[in-house]
Amino acid sequence: MDDSRGAKAQPRYQDVADVLMQEVADGKFPIGSMLPTELDLCERFDVSRYTIREALRRLEEIGLVARRQGSGTVVQATEFGPGYVQQIGSLSELLQYSADTRLYVMETEDVTLDRGLARVLRCRPGEERHRISGVRRVDASGQPICWSDIYLIPEYAGILDMIGKRSGPVYSMVESEYGEKVETVSVEMFPSTVPERLEAALDVAPGTSAMTIVRRYTGQENRLFEASISVHPEGRFTYSIVLKREWRLPVGGR
């Protein structure tokens, strides 16, 4: 392959990444499908394995693919934009979600949990919650990265006036104002589509794929004081999680 390029030409790995990005966008590799193996891509583009790995790293950085050791590279989005990437390696980093974003409140309401919603939030039907809903953005002019419905126990509803006026997560406002302390956080993620009622607020087309994230914050005395349901349109948000195995000798080992 002719490698005689001008001094200002972009790196070869970026050339490869550009081709793969276009093929993903064109539907050659739909969401959930696997990209060809590194060796297959080396042969196709006549480049080194290092070049292919750098190209795939670029696709991963912008949220188009996820690279899974031992199983290959899976497509998780068909387009990219100014998405929000959160890298997580510990519980403290998980708690930092939205520390540099801001929730712009669009709706508030006192609600009584029905059976369906109580099951999702892991509360008892009939419990009262204060619901705070709106779009979360990295900055005021940027695309919304999600729509969030946040459910607070009534005694903490006084923080409503703070939300939207300063950045950071709601739970931290609860901690600072009421002396609450987060002890555990549970997170569930699953694929979905953007509900029709949220399409305009999130500026997406009908049927847009999404990732729904349910978070539950438990504080002192094992009390669930906050829970949220967030809908992230495709390509707007990525979790990057790195976990380290804790090596231990088996019982009776030496």
C-alpha positions as CSV (number, residue, x, y, z in Angstrom):
1,M,0.0,0.0,0.0
2,D,1.3,3.4,-1.0
3,D,2.4,5.2,2.2
4,S,3.8,8.4,0.5
5,R,1.6,11.0,2.2
6,G,2.1,14.7,2.7
7,A,3.5,16.0,5.9
8,K,0.1,17.2,7.1
9,A,-1.7,13.9,6.4
10,Q,-3.4,12.4,9.4
11,P,-2.1,9.2,11.0
12,R,-2.8,5.9,9.3
13,Y,-4.8,4.7,12.3
14,Q,-7.1,7.7,11.9
15,D,-7.7,6.7,8.2
16,V,-8.7,3.2,9.4
17,A,-10.9,4.7,12.1
18,D,-12.6,7.0,9.6
19,V,-13.5,4.1,7.3
20,L,-14.9,2.0,10.1
21,M,-16.9,4.9,11.5
22,Q,-18.5,5.5,8.1
23,E,-19.3,1.8,7.7
24,V,-20.9,1.7,11.2
25,A,-22.9,4.9,10.3
26,D,-24.0,3.3,7.0
27,G,-25.4,0.2,8.8
28,K,-22.7,-2.3,7.6
29,F,-22.2,-3.1,11.3
30,P,-25.4,-2.6,13.2
31,I,-25.7,-2.1,16.9
32,G,-24.9,-5.4,18.7
33,S,-22.8,-6.8,15.9
34,M,-19.1,-7.6,16.1
35,L,-16.4,-5.9,14.1
36,P,-13.9,-8.1,12.2
37,T,-11.0,-9.4,14.3
38,E,-7.8,-7.4,14.6
39,L,-6.1,-9.9,12.3
40,D,-8.8,-9.6,9.7
41,L,-8.6,-5.8,9.8
42,C,-4.8,-5.9,9.5
43,E,-5.1,-7.9,6.3
44,R,-7.9,-5.7,5.0
45,F,-6.1,-2.4,5.5
46,D,-2.5,-3.8,5.1
47,V,-1.4,-2.2,8.4
48,S,0.1,-3.4,11.7
49,R,-1.8,-4.7,14.6
50,Y,-0.7,-1.5,16.5
51,T,-2.4,0.6,13.9
52,I,-5.6,-1.4,14.2
53,R,-5.7,-1.2,17.9
54,E,-5.2,2.6,17.9
55,A,-8.1,2.8,15.4
56,L,-10.3,0.7,17.6
57,R,-9.3,2.8,20.6
58,R,-10.5,5.9,18.8
59,L,-13.9,4.3,18.1
60,E,-14.2,3.3,21.7
61,E,-13.3,6.8,22.9
62,I,-16.2,8.3,21.0
63,G,-18.7,5.6,22.2
64,L,-19.2,3.7,18.9
65,V,-17.8,0.4,20.1
66,A,-16.9,-1.5,23.3
67,R,-13.9,-3.7,23.3
68,R,-14.2,-6.9,25.3
69,Q,-11.2,-9.0,26.1
70,G,-11.5,-12.5,24.7
71,S,-14.7,-11.8,22.7
72,G,-13.9,-8.9,20.3
73,T,-15.3,-5.5,19.5
74,V,-19.0,-4.9,19.6
75,V,-20.9,-2.0,18.1
76,Q,-22.9,0.0,20.7
77,A,-23.8,3.1,18.7
78,T,-24.2,4.1,15.1
79,E,-23.3,7.8,15.4
80,F,-21.3,9.9,17.7
81,G,-21.5,13.5,18.9
82,P,-20.5,15.5,22.0
83,G,-21.2,12.5,24.2
84,Y,-20.4,12.4,27.9
85,V,-18.0,9.7,29.0
86,Q,-17.7,8.6,32.6
87,Q,-14.8,6.4,33.6
88,I,-15.3,4.4,36.7
89,G,-12.8,2.4,38.7
90,S,-14.2,2.6,42.2
91,L,-17.4,3.4,44.1
92,S,-16.1,7.0,44.8
93,E,-15.8,7.5,41.1
94,L,-19.3,6.2,40.5
95,L,-20.6,8.7,43.0
96,Q,-19.0,11.4,41.0
97,Y,-21.5,10.9,38.2
98,S,-22.8,14.3,37.0
99,A,-20.3,16.3,39.1
100,D,-19.5,18.4,36.1
101,T,-23.0,18.4,34.7
102,R,-26.1,20.3,35.6
103,L,-29.8,19.2,35.8
104,Y,-32.2,21.8,34.3
105,V,-35.5,21.2,36.0
106,M,-38.6,21.1,33.8
107,E,-41.1,19.4,36.1
108,T,-41.7,18.8,39.8
109,E,-44.5,16.9,41.4
110,D,-45.4,15.1,44.6
111,V,-46.3,11.5,43.7
112,T,-47.6,8.3,45.3
113,L,-45.7,5.3,44.0
114,D,-47.9,2.7,42.2
115,R,-46.9,-0.9,42.0
116,G,-44.9,-0.6,38.8
117,L,-42.8,2.4,39.8
118,A,-42.3,1.0,43.3
119,R,-40.9,-2.2,41.8
120,V,-38.4,-0.3,39.7
121,L,-37.3,1.9,42.5
122,R,-37.5,-0.9,45.1
123,C,-39.9,0.9,47.4
124,R,-43.2,0.0,48.8
125,P,-46.4,0.9,46.8
126,G,-48.2,3.8,48.3
127,E,-45.0,5.6,49.5
128,E,-44.8,9.3,48.9
129,R,-41.9,10.8,46.9
130,H,-41.1,14.2,45.5
131,R,-40.3,13.8,41.8
132,I,-37.8,16.2,40.1
133,S,-37.6,15.9,36.3
134,G,-35.5,17.6,33.6
135,V,-32.6,17.3,31.2
136,R,-29.0,17.1,32.3
137,R,-26.3,18.9,30.3
138,V,-22.6,19.3,30.4
139,D,-23.2,23.0,29.7
140,A,-26.2,25.2,29.0
141,S,-25.7,25.2,25.3
142,G,-24.8,21.6,24.8
143,Q,-27.0,18.7,23.8
144,P,-28.8,17.1,26.8
145,I,-27.1,13.9,27.8
146,C,-30.2,12.5,29.4
147,W,-33.6,13.0,30.9
148,S,-33.8,12.2,34.6
149,D,-36.7,11.6,36.9
150,I,-35.3,11.8,40.5
151,Y,-37.4,10.6,43.4
152,L,-36.6,12.0,46.8
153,I,-38.2,11.2,50.2
154,P,-40.4,14.2,51.2
155,E,-38.2,15.4,54.0
156,Y,-35.4,16.3,51.6
157,A,-37.6,18.1,49.0
158,G,-36.2,21.4,50.3
159,I,-33.2,21.2,48.0
160,L,-35.4,21.9,45.0
161,D,-34.3,25.5,45.0
162,M,-30.7,24.5,44.6
163,I,-31.1,22.1,41.7
164,G,-30.3,23.8,38.4
165,K,-28.5,26.7,40.1
166,R,-25.3,24.8,40.7
167,S,-23.6,21.8,39.1
168,G,-23.2,18.5,40.7
169,P,-25.4,15.5,41.7
170,V,-28.6,15.8,43.8
171,Y,-27.4,13.4,46.4
172,S,-24.4,15.7,47.3
173,M,-26.9,18.5,47.9
174,V,-28.8,16.3,50.2
175,E,-25.6,15.4,52.0
176,S,-24.5,19.0,52.5
177,E,-27.9,20.3,53.5
178,Y,-29.3,17.5,55.7
179,G,-26.2,15.6,56.9
180,E,-27.1,12.5,55.0
181,K,-24.3,10.2,53.9
182,V,-24.4,7.8,51.0
183,E,-23.5,4.3,52.1
184,T,-24.4,2.2,49.0
185,V,-25.3,2.9,45.4
186,S,-27.0,0.3,43.1
187,V,-26.9,0.8,39.4
188,E,-28.9,-1.0,36.7
189,M,-28.5,-0.4,33.0
190,F,-30.5,-1.8,30.1
191,P,-31.2,-0.9,26.4
192,S,-34.3,0.9,25.6
193,T,-35.7,3.5,23.2
194,V,-36.5,7.2,24.0
195,P,-40.2,7.5,25.0
196,E,-42.3,9.6,22.7
197,R,-43.0,12.1,25.4
198,L,-39.2,12.8,25.8
199,E,-38.2,13.1,22.1
200,A,-38.6,16.9,21.9
201,A,-36.8,17.5,25.2
202,L,-33.9,15.3,24.2
203,D,-33.9,16.5,20.6
204,V,-34.0,13.1,19.0
205,A,-35.9,11.4,16.2
206,P,-38.8,8.9,16.9
207,G,-37.6,5.5,17.9
208,T,-34.1,6.6,18.9
209,S,-32.2,3.9,20.8
210,A,-31.3,4.7,24.4
211,M,-29.7,3.4,27.5
212,T,-31.9,3.6,30.7
213,I,-30.0,3.8,34.0
214,V,-31.7,3.3,37.4
215,R,-29.7,4.5,40.4
216,R,-30.6,4.0,44.0
217,Y,-28.9,5.8,46.9
218,T,-29.1,4.3,50.3
219,G,-27.9,6.3,53.3
220,Q,-27.9,5.9,57.1
221,E,-30.0,3.1,58.7
222,N,-30.2,1.5,55.2
223,R,-32.8,4.0,54.1
224,L,-33.3,4.6,50.4
225,F,-33.5,8.3,50.3
226,E,-33.1,8.9,46.5
227,A,-33.6,7.0,43.4
228,S,-33.5,8.1,39.7
229,I,-34.4,6.8,36.3
230,S,-32.3,8.4,33.5
231,V,-32.8,7.9,29.8
232,H,-29.7,8.5,27.7
233,P,-30.1,8.7,23.9
234,E,-27.7,6.7,21.8
235,G,-24.2,8.2,21.6
236,R,-24.8,10.8,24.4
237,F,-23.3,8.9,27.3
238,T,-20.8,6.2,27.9
239,Y,-19.7,4.3,31.1
240,S,-16.1,3.3,30.9
241,I,-15.5,0.8,33.7
242,V,-12.2,-0.7,34.8
243,L,-12.2,-3.4,37.4
244,K,-9.2,-5.1,39.0
245,R,-9.4,-8.6,40.3
246,E,-8.4,-9.1,43.9
247,W,-6.1,-12.1,43.9
248,R,-6.3,-14.3,47.0
249,L,-5.0,-17.8,47.8
250,P,-7.7,-20.4,48.0
251,V,-8.6,-21.7,51.5
252,G,-5.8,-24.0,52.5
253,G,-3.5,-22.7,49.8
254,R,0.1,-21.8,50.2
